[in-house]
């Protein structure tokens, strides 16, 4: 492990709250995952479970009724809300998206962070509903993590997140290219999709944090860049990025608690630095989960195997503070 990685892990550890008797339910993380449709039920589950296994007190899934019925059978540990609808599930209405978004928007004040995209799909009503939620979350300054088909939305409406400094995007190489094209960056503008390219895209989006997933993960806010280069597994099964989004979601929740100074915090990290640390920490934990799962399962590795490694990866990389131990 490099000296730089050790330094970054030390800083991530600063924003992770200890487990103290004075805390009550919900103070150490209230995270919601918006996604899950008739065709996709695994992705929101994996994201929400990663959030829970990393320590969030309350982990929600907001999805369609068919997805909710399935996800509830996966685990009783998640709170599942069937608030989303696909266009074939609602009667004609002048403003169906705003009507559907309203109860979700009412939840935002009780959440530390929101993950949008796992299992979302590209249904027009689903996309319009989350667009309304993103606008409201931005107005309320709620941190966001956007992945998968939420990035399809941003590709078509980049103004939704442009300049929002509480937002993390997690594109793979293909999604990265689409986002770059959407903000007018051509091949000549992007020398590569590594550090320089990641910086350019983040800057073009007004300083959102971009996590460009790949052989190594580049993380940038348009000014600074750090790399997640921990060893991962060699199996590229679907769903591993959902562990990433859920992990970032919980670290964003911990970040909020850090800035509230609900315990005797270390250091004086500013919000821009802690946003980058949450994104990098999520990347590093996910890569370690992948490595651990691959060592056990090899080519048979599935996304669910990463879920089981989240607490192990946390203990290996960050570890509990002395105050948390019995």
C-alpha positions as CSV (number, residue, x, y, z in Angstrom):
1,X,0.0,0.0,0.0
2,X,1.5,3.4,-1.0
3,X,2.1,6.2,1.4
4,X,-0.5,8.3,-0.5
5,X,-3.2,5.6,0.0
6,X,-2.4,5.3,3.7
7,X,-2.7,9.1,4.0
8,X,-6.1,9.1,2.2
9,X,-7.4,6.2,4.3
10,X,-6.4,8.1,7.4
11,X,-8.5,11.0,6.3
12,X,-11.5,8.8,5.4
13,X,-11.2,7.4,8.9
14,X,-11.6,10.9,10.3
15,X,-15.0,11.3,8.8
16,X,-16.3,7.9,10.0
17,X,-18.2,8.4,13.2
18,X,-17.4,6.2,16.2
19,X,-20.2,4.0,17.6
20,X,-21.2,5.9,20.8
21,X,-23.9,5.3,23.3
22,X,-25.2,8.9,22.8
23,X,-26.2,8.3,19.2
24,X,-29.8,7.4,18.4
25,X,-31.3,5.5,15.4
26,X,-30.7,7.3,12.2
27,X,-28.0,9.7,13.3
28,X,-25.3,7.5,11.7
29,X,-26.7,7.3,8.2
30,X,-30.1,7.6,6.5
31,X,-29.6,6.7,2.8
32,X,-32.1,6.1,0.0
33,X,-31.6,4.3,-3.3
34,X,-34.0,5.4,-6.1
35,X,-34.2,2.7,-8.8
36,X,-35.7,-0.7,-9.3
37,X,-38.2,-1.3,-12.0
38,X,-40.1,-4.3,-13.5
39,X,-37.0,-5.5,-15.3
40,X,-34.3,-4.6,-12.7
41,X,-34.5,-5.6,-9.0
42,X,-31.0,-6.7,-8.1
43,X,-29.2,-3.4,-8.6
44,X,-31.1,-1.3,-6.0
45,X,-30.8,-4.1,-3.6
46,X,-27.1,-4.5,-3.9
47,X,-26.6,-0.7,-3.6
48,X,-28.9,-0.4,-0.5
49,X,-27.3,-3.5,1.1
50,X,-23.8,-2.1,0.6
51,X,-24.9,1.0,2.3
52,X,-26.4,-0.9,5.2
53,X,-23.4,-3.3,5.5
54,X,-21.1,-0.3,5.6
55,X,-23.0,0.9,8.6
56,X,-25.9,3.2,7.6
57,X,-28.5,3.0,10.3
58,X,-31.4,3.2,7.8
59,X,-31.3,2.1,4.2
60,X,-34.2,2.8,1.9
61,X,-35.2,1.6,-1.6
62,X,-37.6,3.7,-3.6
63,X,-38.9,1.7,-6.6
64,X,-41.9,0.5,-8.5
65,X,-44.5,-1.8,-7.0
66,X,-43.5,-4.9,-9.0
67,X,-39.9,-4.3,-8.0
68,X,-40.8,-3.6,-4.3
69,X,-42.6,-7.0,-4.1
70,X,-39.5,-8.7,-5.2
71,X,-36.9,-6.7,-3.2
72,X,-38.8,-7.2,0.0
73,X,-38.2,-10.9,-0.3
74,X,-34.4,-10.4,-0.6
75,X,-34.0,-8.9,2.8
76,X,-36.1,-7.6,5.7
77,X,-33.3,-5.2,6.6
78,X,-34.3,-2.7,3.9
79,X,-37.2,-0.2,4.0
80,X,-38.8,-0.6,0.6
81,X,-41.2,2.1,-0.7
82,X,-43.2,1.4,-3.9
83,X,-43.4,5.1,-4.9
84,X,-42.1,5.0,-8.5
85,X,-44.2,4.2,-11.6
86,X,-43.4,3.3,-15.1
87,X,-45.5,5.0,-17.8
88,X,-47.7,1.9,-18.4
89,X,-48.6,1.8,-14.7
90,X,-50.4,5.1,-14.3
91,X,-53.5,6.7,-15.9
92,X,-53.1,9.7,-18.1
93,X,-52.3,12.8,-16.1
94,X,-51.1,16.3,-17.1
95,X,-48.3,16.2,-14.4
96,X,-47.7,12.6,-13.4
97,X,-44.0,13.0,-12.8
98,X,-44.5,15.9,-10.4
99,X,-47.3,14.0,-8.6
100,X,-45.1,10.9,-8.2
101,X,-42.0,12.9,-7.2
102,X,-43.9,14.8,-4.4
103,X,-43.8,12.1,-1.7
104,X,-40.2,11.3,-2.5
105,X,-39.3,15.0,-2.3
106,X,-41.0,15.1,1.1
107,X,-38.5,12.4,2.3
108,X,-35.4,14.3,1.3
109,X,-35.2,16.4,4.5
110,X,-34.9,13.1,6.5
111,X,-32.0,11.7,4.4
112,X,-28.3,12.3,4.5
113,X,-27.7,11.1,0.9
114,X,-29.6,9.8,-2.1
115,X,-28.3,7.3,-4.7
116,X,-30.2,7.5,-8.0
117,X,-29.9,5.1,-10.9
118,X,-29.5,1.4,-9.9
119,X,-32.2,-0.5,-11.8
120,X,-33.9,2.7,-12.9
121,X,-34.3,2.0,-16.6
122,X,-35.0,4.5,-19.3
123,X,-38.8,4.6,-19.0
124,X,-39.8,8.3,-19.7
125,X,-41.9,8.6,-16.6
126,X,-39.2,7.1,-14.4
127,X,-36.7,9.5,-15.9
128,X,-38.9,12.5,-15.5
129,X,-39.7,11.6,-11.9
130,X,-36.1,11.4,-10.9
131,X,-35.3,14.7,-12.7
132,X,-37.9,16.3,-10.4
133,X,-36.3,14.7,-7.4
134,X,-32.8,15.8,-8.5
135,X,-34.0,19.4,-8.8
136,X,-35.5,19.3,-5.3
137,X,-32.5,17.6,-3.8
138,X,-30.3,20.3,-5.2
139,X,-32.6,23.0,-3.7
140,X,-32.3,21.3,-0.3
141,X,-28.6,20.7,-0.7
142,X,-28.9,16.9,-0.3
143,X,-25.9,15.0,-1.5
144,X,-26.5,12.8,-4.6
145,X,-24.8,9.8,-6.2
146,X,-25.8,9.2,-9.8
147,X,-25.1,6.0,-11.7
148,X,-26.5,3.8,-14.5
149,X,-29.6,5.2,-16.1
150,X,-29.5,8.3,-14.0
151,X,-26.4,9.1,-16.1
152,X,-28.5,8.6,-19.2
153,X,-30.7,11.3,-17.8
154,X,-27.8,13.6,-17.2
155,X,-26.4,12.9,-20.7
156,X,-29.7,14.4,-22.0
157,X,-30.1,17.1,-19.3
158,X,-26.6,18.0,-18.0
159,X,-28.0,21.2,-16.5
160,X,-29.7,19.1,-13.8
161,X,-26.3,18.7,-12.0
162,X,-24.1,21.4,-13.6
163,X,-22.4,23.3,-10.8
164,X,-23.9,21.2,-8.0
165,X,-21.0,20.7,-5.6
166,X,-22.8,18.0,-3.6
167,X,-23.0,15.5,-6.4
168,X,-21.0,12.4,-7.4
169,X,-21.3,10.7,-10.8
170,X,-19.9,7.2,-11.3
171,X,-19.6,6.5,-15.0
172,X,-17.9,3.6,-16.7
173,X,-15.9,4.2,-19.8
174,X,-18.9,4.1,-22.1
175,X,-21.0,6.4,-19.9
176,X,-18.0,8.7,-19.5
177,X,-17.8,9.1,-23.3
178,X,-21.5,9.9,-23.6
179,X,-21.3,12.5,-20.8
180,X,-18.3,14.1,-22.4
181,X,-20.1,14.4,-25.7
182,X,-23.1,15.8,-24.0
183,X,-21.1,18.7,-22.6
184,X,-19.3,19.3,-25.9
185,X,-16.0,17.6,-25.2
186,X,-14.8,15.8,-28.3
187,X,-11.9,13.4,-28.8
188,X,-9.5,16.2,-29.3
189,X,-10.5,17.7,-25.9
190,X,-10.0,14.5,-24.0
191,X,-6.4,13.3,-24.3
192,X,-7.5,10.2,-22.3
193,X,-10.2,8.9,-20.0
194,X,-7.8,8.9,-17.0
195,X,-6.7,11.8,-14.8
196,X,-6.7,14.5,-17.5
197,X,-10.0,13.4,-19.0
198,X,-11.7,13.0,-15.7
199,X,-10.6,16.5,-14.6
200,X,-11.9,18.0,-17.9
201,X,-15.3,16.3,-17.6
202,X,-15.8,17.3,-14.0
203,X,-14.8,20.9,-14.8
204,X,-17.2,21.0,-17.8
205,X,-20.0,19.9,-15.5
206,X,-19.2,22.8,-13.2
207,X,-17.3,21.0,-10.5
208,X,-19.3,17.9,-9.7
209,X,-17.2,14.9,-8.6
210,X,-16.7,12.3,-11.3
211,X,-15.6,8.8,-10.5
212,X,-14.4,7.3,-13.8
213,X,-14.5,3.6,-13.2
214,X,-12.0,1.3,-14.9
215,X,-8.8,-0.6,-14.4
216,X,-8.1,2.2,-11.9
217,X,-10.8,4.6,-10.7
218,X,-10.0,8.3,-11.3
219,X,-11.8,10.8,-9.1
220,X,-11.9,14.5,-9.8
221,X,-13.9,17.6,-9.0
222,X,-12.4,19.5,-12.0
223,X,-9.5,21.0,-9.9
224,X,-8.0,18.1,-8.0
225,X,-7.7,14.4,-8.9
226,X,-7.0,11.3,-6.9
227,X,-6.8,7.7,-8.0
228,X,-8.3,4.5,-6.6
229,X,-5.8,1.9,-7.6
230,X,-6.2,-0.8,-5.1
231,X,-6.1,-4.3,-6.4
232,X,-9.5,-5.7,-7.4
233,X,-10.8,-9.0,-8.6
234,X,-10.6,-10.1,-12.2
235,X,-14.3,-11.0,-12.7
236,X,-16.4,-8.3,-14.4
237,X,-19.9,-9.6,-13.4
238,X,-22.7,-7.1,-13.4
239,X,-23.7,-5.3,-10.3
240,X,-20.3,-4.5,-8.8
241,X,-20.9,-0.8,-9.4
242,X,-23.9,-1.0,-7.1
243,X,-21.6,-1.8,-4.2
244,X,-19.7,1.4,-5.1
245,X,-22.8,3.6,-5.1
246,X,-24.1,2.3,-1.8
247,X,-20.7,2.6,-0.2
248,X,-20.3,6.2,-1.4
249,X,-23.9,6.9,-0.1
250,X,-23.0,5.8,3.4
251,X,-19.7,7.7,3.4
252,X,-21.6,10.8,2.3
253,X,-23.9,10.3,5.3
254,X,-20.9,9.9,7.6
255,X,-19.5,13.1,6.0
256,X,-22.6,15.0,6.9
257,X,-22.4,13.8,10.5
258,X,-18.7,14.8,10.6
259,X,-19.5,18.4,9.5
260,X,-22.3,18.5,12.1
261,X,-19.5,17.7,14.7
262,X,-21.7,15.2,16.5
263,X,-18.6,13.8,18.1
264,X,-15.2,15.0,19.0
265,X,-14.0,15.1,15.4
266,X,-10.4,15.0,14.2
267,X,-9.0,17.6,11.8
268,X,-10.8,20.4,10.0
269,X,-11.5,19.0,6.6
270,X,-13.6,21.2,4.3
271,X,-16.7,20.0,2.4
272,X,-15.0,19.8,-1.0
273,X,-12.3,17.6,0.4
274,X,-14.7,15.3,2.3
275,X,-16.8,14.9,-0.9
276,X,-13.7,13.7,-2.8
277,X,-12.8,11.5,0.2
278,X,-16.2,9.9,0.3
279,X,-16.0,9.1,-3.5
280,X,-12.5,7.7,-3.1
281,X,-13.3,5.8,0.0
282,X,-16.3,4.1,-1.8
283,X,-14.0,3.2,-4.7
284,X,-11.3,1.8,-2.4
285,X,-13.8,-0.3,-0.3
286,X,-15.4,-1.7,-3.5
287,X,-12.1,-2.7,-5.0
288,X,-11.2,-4.5,-1.8
289,X,-14.6,-6.2,-1.8
290,X,-13.9,-7.4,-5.3
291,X,-10.5,-8.7,-4.4
292,X,-11.7,-10.6,-1.4
293,X,-14.7,-12.1,-3.2
294,X,-12.5,-13.1,-6.2
295,X,-10.1,-14.9,-4.0
296,X,-13.0,-17.0,-2.6
297,X,-15.1,-17.5,-5.7
298,X,-12.9,-16.9,-8.8
299,X,-14.7,-16.9,-12.1
300,X,-18.0,-17.8,-10.3
301,X,-18.0,-14.4,-8.5
302,X,-21.4,-12.6,-8.4
303,X,-22.4,-9.2,-7.2
304,X,-23.9,-10.7,-4.1
305,X,-20.5,-12.0,-3.1
306,X,-19.2,-8.4,-2.8
307,X,-22.0,-7.5,-0.4
308,X,-20.8,-10.0,2.1
309,X,-17.3,-8.6,2.0
310,X,-18.2,-4.9,2.7
311,X,-17.7,-5.1,6.5
312,X,-14.5,-7.1,6.0
313,X,-13.2,-4.5,3.6
314,X,-14.1,-1.7,6.0
315,X,-12.3,-3.5,8.9
316,X,-9.2,-4.1,6.7
317,X,-8.9,-0.6,5.3
318,X,-10.3,1.7,7.9
319,X,-11.1,-0.2,11.1
320,X,-13.2,0.7,14.1
321,X,-12.1,3.4,16.4
322,X,-11.3,2.5,19.9
323,X,-14.4,4.3,21.3
324,X,-16.5,1.9,19.3
325,X,-15.2,-1.3,20.9
326,X,-16.9,-3.0,23.8
